[in-house]
């Protein structure tokens, strides 16, 4: 393509992820950043699970920092959900829980499912059941 946009980058990254080509998707994400394109909320939601699967905690942490600086966590629930999932599955339950608390009042069923699953994944399943009853 002679001209690219964040949408064209996201499309290519998403296609690679759907084809289970995670390493290539992460490489393309890096190239997107080098080319000067800022990740959108769609990029974040697509790339964080890849970071989780590949153990690329450093890239996931960079994405977290980026979402904080751009205010995406406060504006887009799916970004918060993706971050909670990333940290919980990466073994950082306290950070995942902290982000869950930061998600604005419009938490959705996915928000709660991600947090409860994260608690269970980290051996705190009973606490997840308690959350569900609240």
C-alpha positions in Angstrom: 0.0 0.0 0.0 1.3 3.4 -0.8 -0.6 5.0 2.0 -1.4 3.3 5.3 -3.6 4.3 8.2 -4.2 2.9 11.7 -7.2 1.0 10.2 -5.1 -0.7 7.5 -2.5 -1.7 10.2 -5.2 -3.0 12.5 -6.7 -5.0 9.7 -3.4 -6.7 8.9 -2.7 -7.3 12.6 -6.2 -8.7 13.2 -5.9 -11.1 10.2 -2.6 -12.4 11.5 -4.1 -12.9 14.9 -7.1 -14.7 13.5 -4.7 -17.0 11.5 -2.9 -17.8 14.8 0.2 -16.1 13.5 0.9 -14.3 16.8 4.6 -13.6 16.4 4.0 -12.0 13.0 1.2 -9.9 14.4 3.4 -8.7 17.2 6.2 -7.9 14.7 3.8 -6.0 12.6 2.6 -4.1 15.7 6.2 -3.1 16.3 6.6 -2.0 12.7 3.4 0.1 13.0 4.9 1.9 15.9 8.2 2.5 14.2 6.3 3.9 11.2 4.8 6.5 13.6 1.2 5.2 13.9 -0.3 5.3 17.4 -2.3 2.3 18.5 -6.1 2.8 18.7 -8.4 1.0 21.1 -8.9 -1.6 18.4 -5.2 -2.2 18.2 -5.0 -2.5 22.0 -7.8 -5.0 22.2 -6.3 -7.1 19.4 -2.6 -7.1 20.5 -2.9 -7.6 24.3 -4.1 -11.2 24.0 -1.2 -11.8 21.7 1.2 -10.4 24.4 -0.4 -12.7 26.9 0.0 -15.8 24.7 3.6 -15.0 23.8 4.6 -13.8 27.3 5.5 -10.4 25.9 4.9 -8.7 29.2 7.1 -5.7 28.3 5.0 -4.9 25.2 1.8 -5.3 27.3 3.1 -2.9 29.9 4.0 -0.4 27.1 0.5 -0.7 25.8 -0.8 -0.1 29.4 1.3 3.0 29.6 0.1 4.2 26.2 -3.6 3.7 27.2 -3.0 5.7 30.3 -1.4 8.6 28.5 -4.2 8.7 25.9 -7.0 8.3 28.4 -8.3 5.1 26.6 -8.9 3.3 29.9 -11.4 5.9 31.0 -13.1 6.1 27.6 -13.3 2.6 26.3 -14.4 -0.3 28.5 -13.0 -3.0 26.2 -9.5 -1.5 26.7 -9.9 -1.9 30.4 -11.2 -5.4 30.0 -8.2 -6.4 27.8 -5.8 -4.9 30.3 -7.4 -6.8 33.2 -7.3 -10.0 31.3 -3.6 -9.4 30.3 -2.4 -8.8 33.8 -4.5 -11.6 35.4 -3.3 -14.2 33.0 0.3 -12.9 33.3 0.1 -13.5 37.0 -0.2 -9.9 38.1 -3.6 -10.3 39.8 -3.2 -7.2 42.0 -2.6 -4.9 39.0 -5.4 -6.5 37.1 -7.7 -6.0 40.1 -6.5 -2.3 40.3 -7.3 -1.7 36.7 -10.7 -3.3 37.1 -11.5 -0.8 39.9 -10.4 2.0 37.5 -12.9 1.0 34.8 -15.6 3.6 34.8 -19.1 2.9 36.0 -20.1 1.4 32.7 -18.5 -2.0 33.5 -20.2 -4.6 31.4 -20.7 -8.3 31.7 -17.3 -8.9 30.0 -15.6 -6.7 32.7 -17.0 -8.9 35.4 -16.3 -12.2 33.6 -12.7 -11.2 32.9 -12.2 -10.2 36.6 -13.9 -13.4 37.9 -11.9 -15.6 35.5 -8.7 -13.8 36.4 -9.3 -14.5 40.1 -10.0 -18.2 39.4 -7.0 -18.4 37.1 -4.9 -17.2 40.0 -6.3 -19.6 42.6 -8.8 -17.1 44.1 -11.9 -18.7 42.7 -13.9 -18.3 45.9 -13.3 -14.6 45.9 -14.6 -14.6 42.3 -17.8 -16.3 43.5 -18.1 -13.6 46.2 -17.7 -10.9 43.5 -20.5 -12.5 41.5 -22.9 -12.4 44.4 -22.4 -8.6 44.9 
